[in-house]
Amino acid sequence: MAILSILLKVCAYVKVKQHAKKKIDRSFLLIGLVFGFLFGFSKCVNIIGSNGLVSGVNGLFQILVGFYIAALAAVTTFDGSSRGYDMDKPLLFYPATLLGDDGSEENINRRYLLSLLFGYLACASLFVYFLGLFCQIFSPVIHEFPIAYVGIMRFLFCIVYCLIVFHIFGSTLLGLYFLGYRMNVNNKYSDVPASPKE
């Protein structure tokens, strides 16, 4: 159990509270749910067969895992002080907090937020890749089940798979925003309205 607890620390990003993260999580989980229902009910969509949904997504994640690990390395070594961007200070406009094991919340800095983000993305991508690989390997066995059970399993798989995949996509866009834009912008400037009162 201790090893499992250590491995689950990589997924601590899901416990982060931050305004932009919350909006993106809600939006992309809703999109994932919609696509999950569409794929689950549609019999003409190729899910785990050759050149199907899982095969295409796995091909993408083979590339993305390396990108996430490289981004994680970049974040841990980035020094933005020359641009007025201090990685070791909390976010100025939309603060981020992390829910601790004891239920308390602590403000986290940019470096910690991005490290959690890309660590989570790398871990989640590996999980999705092996989930898809597992389903492709055992698809002949699955198709031996009664047709009613196969339909239920297909539907549930599409829902869970699309929720995870679209959450990864949304989180990736947030990470790209921070890497491609905010890490090069002085802390005094914001491209968003004043922090909403929530």
Secondary structure, 3 states (H helix, E strand, C coil): CHHHHHHHHHHHHHHEECHHHHHHHHHHHHHHHHHHHHHHHCCCCCCCCCCCHHHHHHHHHHHHHHHHHHHHHHHHHCCCHHHCCCCCCECCCCCEEEECCCCCEEEEEHHHHHHHHHHHHHHHHHHHHHHHHHHHHCHHHHCCCCHHHHHHHHHHHHHHHHHHHHHHHHHHHHHHHHHHCHHHCCCCCCCCCCCCCC
